[in-house]
């Protein structure tokens, strides 16, 4: 019998990146573009609008915890597939009923499903080029950068125009469009999940993680979860406050997504050279600067530079911690380590959207929330600098 040839790892990576496109791009960040229309059509406050992303974050937290537990019995590829399919169906359902309880339910379930895929995607991708450090670093960066970035490009190119043409009441169709595109990603994504998982025992057999030695990296990633989501949730609302036209809104989001897509090629060298917390610290600095620029530099130029800086950094934070896990831990521990990072991240981001919305209601401008988020991200960068390679600490 002729032995089966292994699948092309770059094609497998493409399928996994489509999973990130659905779960992180469409599932979490398309909301920032649809939010202004939903808020105006349904009469929501900023706090109510922020609550929906908090509901999504709570679901994400539950999904991350469930992933860490389920990895003891279920293969990572299967969890990735469940999460991908669940996210696509949840996005379609979000557009069916306008009631806040319905929106909260499906944003929550989108978070649960998305975490199952996102928590396992990095571990699956890290195995594709196990013997080639440069390809491995590039593959991890492409997974998180190109997958999520293309979703934001597609969202920015379509959703503002749809809502401008059909009015604020067209927001349900925006969700159905996003859900339909997600369903189209399923075949290649599910195939990649099936072929990327090696015939091995589940990840739960891994040794205990050295959590105490990972605290600076964990704390930096917590700051990422708390701070980055404010920009992606309320950027369009900030632009609406400033009476920015729909063409410029679309341009900023397309530029943001394009920079996210290209960001892996900017960061792969840093990922390949560093074992400690420096990559995450540098990424957080970029996100902090990008978050503050719309407020500190009002006007079209400030928005464009902000999109470039923020987009060139934001999706590299998951890549940074995945790279840290790959370079410091044995392969059997990768999925559990990434799940732990995801739990920390999800716990912190549950606070961000609601708190930022509340600050926006109190101050009358969501710009104050963008500045507060930048400060949190800067503090996280300072902490992450102190993360040393684990092997330097006796491993």
C-alpha positions in Angstrom: 0.0 0.0 0.0 1.4 3.4 -1.0 2.0 5.6 2.1 0.0 8.7 2.3 1.9 11.9 1.7 1.8 14.5 4.5 -0.4 17.5 3.7 1.3 20.7 2.6 2.0 22.6 5.9 1.3 26.0 4.3 -2.1 24.8 3.1 -2.9 23.5 6.6 -1.7 26.8 8.0 -4.1 28.6 5.7 -7.0 26.5 7.0 -6.1 27.3 10.6 -5.8 31.0 9.7 -9.3 30.9 8.3 -10.4 29.6 11.7 -8.8 32.6 13.4 -10.4 34.8 10.7 -13.8 33.5 11.8 -13.3 33.3 15.5 -11.2 36.3 16.2 -11.8 38.5 13.2 -15.5 38.1 12.5 -16.6 36.7 15.8 -15.1 39.4 18.0 -14.1 42.5 16.0 -16.8 42.9 13.4 -18.9 44.1 16.3 -16.9 47.3 16.4 -18.1 48.2 12.9 -21.7 47.2 13.4 -22.0 48.8 16.9 -22.7 52.4 15.8 -25.7 51.3 13.7 -27.0 49.0 16.5 -26.6 51.7 19.1 -28.5 54.3 17.1 -31.2 51.9 15.9 -31.8 50.3 19.3 -31.2 53.4 21.5 -28.4 51.9 23.5 -26.0 53.7 25.9 -22.3 53.2 25.6 -22.5 50.9 28.7 -25.1 48.7 27.0 -23.0 48.6 23.9 -19.9 47.7 25.9 -21.9 45.1 27.8 -22.3 43.0 24.7 -18.6 42.7 24.2 -18.3 41.9 27.9 -20.8 39.1 27.4 -18.7 37.9 24.5 -15.6 38.1 26.8 -17.4 36.1 29.5 -18.2 33.4 27.0 -14.6 33.5 25.8 -13.4 33.0 29.4 -15.7 30.0 29.9 -14.5 28.6 26.6 -10.9 29.0 27.5 -11.4 27.3 30.9 -13.4 24.5 29.1 -10.5 24.1 26.6 -8.0 23.7 29.4 -10.2 21.0 31.0 -11.2 19.2 27.8 -7.7 18.9 26.5 -7.3 16.1 29.0 -9.6 13.9 27.0 -10.2 15.6 23.6 -7.7 16.2 20.8 -6.9 19.9 20.1 -7.9 19.5 16.4 -11.4 18.4 17.4 -11.9 21.3 19.8 -10.7 23.7 17.0 -13.3 22.2 14.7 -16.1 22.5 17.2 -15.3 26.1 17.9 -15.0 27.1 14.3 -18.4 25.6 13.4 -20.1 27.0 16.5 -18.8 30.5 15.9 -20.0 30.6 12.3 -23.5 29.5 13.3 -23.6 31.9 16.2 -22.8 34.8 14.0 -25.7 34.0 11.7 -28.1 33.8 14.7 -26.9 37.2 16.0 -28.7 38.9 13.1 -32.1 37.3 13.7 -33.6 39.0 16.8 -32.8 42.6 18.0 -33.7 42.1 21.7 -30.8 42.7 24.1 -31.2 39.3 25.8 -30.9 37.6 22.4 -27.9 39.6 21.4 -26.3 38.9 24.8 -26.9 35.2 24.4 -25.3 34.9 21.0 -22.4 37.2 21.8 -21.8 35.0 24.8 -22.0 31.7 22.8 -19.8 33.3 20.1 -17.2 33.8 22.8 -17.4 30.2 24.1 -17.0 28.7 20.6 -14.3 31.2 19.6 -12.2 30.3 22.6 -12.3 26.6 21.8 -10.7 27.4 18.4 -8.4 30.2 19.3 -6.9 28.4 22.3 -6.0 25.4 20.2 -5.0 27.1 16.9 -1.6 28.2 18.1 -0.6 24.7 19.4 -1.7 23.1 16.1 0.2 25.7 14.0 3.3 25.4 16.2 3.7 21.8 15.2 3.7 22.4 11.4 7.4 23.5 11.2 8.8 22.0 14.4 12.3 21.6 12.9 12.5 25.0 11.3 12.6 27.9 13.8 12.2 30.7 11.3 9.3 29.0 9.5 7.8 28.2 12.8 8.0 31.9 14.0 6.6 33.1 10.6 3.8 30.5 10.7 2.7 31.5 14.2 2.7 35.1 13.2 0.8 34.5 10.0 -1.8 32.5 11.9 -2.8 35.3 14.2 -1.9 38.3 12.0 -3.1 37.3 8.5 -6.2 35.4 9.7 -7.6 38.2 11.9 -6.4 40.9 9.6 -8.2 39.7 6.5 -11.4 39.5 8.5 -11.1 43.2 9.4 -10.3 44.1 5.7 -13.4 42.3 4.5 -15.5 43.8 7.3 -14.2 47.3 6.7 -14.7 47.0 2.9 -18.3 45.9 3.2 -20.1 46.7 6.4 -19.9 50.5 6.5 -21.1 50.7 2.9 -24.0 48.3 3.6 -25.1 50.3 6.6 -24.7 53.6 4.8 -26.8 52.5 1.8 -29.5 50.7 3.7 -29.5 52.7 7.0 -28.9 51.8 10.6 -31.8 49.3 10.6 -29.7 47.1 8.2 -27.4 46.0 11.0 -29.0 42.5 11.2 -28.0 41.9 7.5 -24.4 42.9 8.5 -24.4 40.0 11.0 -25.9 37.6 8.4 -23.3 38.6 5.9 -20.5 38.0 8.4 -22.0 34.7 9.3 -22.3 33.7 5.7 -18.7 34.4 5.0 -17.8 32.4 8.1 -19.7 29.4 6.8 -17.8 29.6 3.6 -14.5 29.2 5.6 -15.6 26.0 7.2 -14.5 23.4 4.6 -10.8 24.3 4.5 -10.8 25.1 8.3 -12.3 21.8 9.3 -10.0 19.9 7.0 -6.9 21.6 8.5 -8.1 20.8 12.0 -8.4 17.1 11.0 -5.0 16.8 9.4 -3.0 19.1 11.7 -3.6 17.0 14.8 -1.0 14.1 15.0 -2.0 10.7 16.2 -1.0 11.2 19.8 -2.4 11.2 23.3 -4.4 14.3 24.3 -2.5 17.2 25.6 -3.7 16.7 29.2 -0.8 14.3 29.8 1.6 17.3 29.9 3.7 18.1 32.9 2.7 20.8 35.3 3.3 24.3 33.9 5.8 26.6 35.7 3.2 29.3 36.3 5.2 31.2 38.9 8.1 31.7 36.5 5.7 32.9 33.8 4.1 35.7 35.9 5.5 38.7 34.0 4.4 37.3 30.6 1.0 36.4 32.1 0.6 39.9 33.6 1.6 41.5 30.3 -1.0 39.4 28.5 -3.7 40.4 31.0 -2.9 44.1 30.3 -3.3 43.3 26.6 -6.8 41.8 27.2 -7.9 44.8 29.3 -6.6 47.4 26.9 -6.7 46.4 23.3 -10.4 45.6 23.1 -11.4 49.2 23.9 -9.9 50.4 20.6 -11.5 47.7 18.5 -14.9 48.0 20.2 -15.2 51.8 20.2 -13.0 53.1 17.3 -16.0 53.5 15.0 -18.0 55.1 17.9 -15.2 57.6 18.4 -15.1 58.4 14.7 -18.9 58.8 14.8 -18.5 61.3 17.7 -16.2 63.3 15.4 -18.7 63.1 12.5 -16.2 61.2 10.3 -17.7 60.1 7.0 -18.5 56.5 6.1 -15.7 56.5 3.4 -13.1 57.4 5.9 -14.4 54.9 8.4 -14.1 52.2 5.8 -10.7 53.4 4.8 -9.4 53.3 8.4 -10.7 49.8 9.0 -9.4 48.4 5.7 -6.0 50.0 6.4 -6.1 48.6 10.0 -6.9 45.1 8.7 -4.2 45.3 5.9 -1.6 46.2 8.5 -2.7 43.4 10.7 -2.3 41.0 7.7 1.2 42.3 7.0 2.3 42.4 10.6 3.7 38.9 10.7 6.5 39.9 8.3 7.4 42.8 10.6 7.6 40.7 13.7 8.9 37.3 12.6 12.6 38.3 13.2 11.8 39.4 16.7 9.9 36.2 17.5 12.8 34.1 16.1 15.5 35.9 18.2 13.9 36.2 21.6 12.9 33.6 24.2 11.7 36.0 27.0 9.2 38.8 27.4 10.7 41.4 25.0 8.4 40.5 22.0 5.3 40.9 24.1 6.6 44.2 25.6 7.3 45.7 22.2 3.9 44.6 20.9 2.1 46.2 23.8 4.0 49.5 23.3 2.8 49.6 19.7 -0.8 48.9 20.7 -0.7 51.6 23.4 0.6 54.2 21.0 -2.0 53.2 18.4 -4.8 53.4 21.0 -3.8 57.0 22.1 -3.2 58.5 18.7 -6.8 59.2 17.6 -7.3 61.4 20.7 -3.8 63.0 20.9 -3.7 63.6 17.1 -7.3 64.4 16.0 -8.1 64.4 12.4 -7.6 62.1 9.3 -3.8 61.9 9.6 -3.9 60.8 13.2 -6.5 58.1 12.4 -4.5 56.8 9.6 -1.2 56.6 11.6 -3.2 55.1 14.5 -4.5 52.4 12.2 -1.1 51.6 10.9 0.6 51.4 14.3 -2.2 49.6 16.0 -2.8 47.2 13.1 0.9 46.5 12.9 1.0 45.3 16.5 -2.3 44.1 17.9 -2.6 40.5 16.6 1.0 39.8 17.4 0.3 39.6 21.1 -1.2 36.1 20.8 1.7 35.3 18.5 4.2 36.5 21.1 2.9 34.3 23.9 2.5 31.3 21.6 6.1 31.8 20.6 7.1 32.1 24.3 5.4 28.8 25.0 7.0 27.1 22.0 10.5 28.2 22.9 10.4 27.6 26.6 8.1 24.5 27.1 8.0 20.9 25.8 5.5 20.3 22.9 3.2 18.3 25.1 2.6 21.5 27.2 2.0 23.9 24.4 -1.8 23.6 24.2 -2.2 23.8 28.0 0.1 26.8 28.2 -1.7 28.7 25.5 -5.1 27.8 27.1 -3.7 29.3 30.4 -2.7 32.5 28.6 -6.1 32.6 27.0 -7.9 32.3 30.4 -5.8 35.2 31.8 -6.5 37.3 28.7 -10.2 36.5 28.7 -10.6 37.3 32.4 -9.1 40.7 31.9 -11.0 41.6 28.7 -14.3 40.9 30.4 -13.8 44.2 32.2 -12.6 46.3 29.3 -15.6 47.0 27.1 -18.1 47.6 29.8 -15.7 49.8 31.9 -14.7 51.8 28.8 -18.4 52.3 27.9 -19.2 53.5 31.4 -16.3 55.9 31.3 -17.6 57.2 28.0 -21.1 57.7 29.4 -19.7 59.6 32.4 -17.3 61.8 30.5 -19.4 62.3 27.4 -16.6 61.1 25.2 -15.2 57.6 24.4 -11.8 59.2 23.8 -11.1 59.2 27.5 -11.5 55.5 27.5 -9.0 55.1 24.6 -6.4 57.1 26.6 -7.0 55.0 29.7 -6.6 51.8 27.7 -3.2 53.1 26.3 -2.0 53.6 29.9 -2.9 50.1 30.9 -1.2 48.7 27.8 2.0 50.7 28.6 2.0 49.3 32.1 1.7 45.8 30.7 4.7 46.4 28.5 6.8 47.5 31.4 5.9 44.3 33.3 6.5 42.0 30.4 10.1 43.2 30.0 10.9 41.4 33.2 10.0 38.0 31.8 13.2 35.9 31.5 13.5 32.7 29.4 12.5 29.8 31.5 15.6 27.9 30.8 17.6 30.7 32.4 15.7 29.9 35.6 16.6 26.4 36.0 14.6 24.7 33.3 
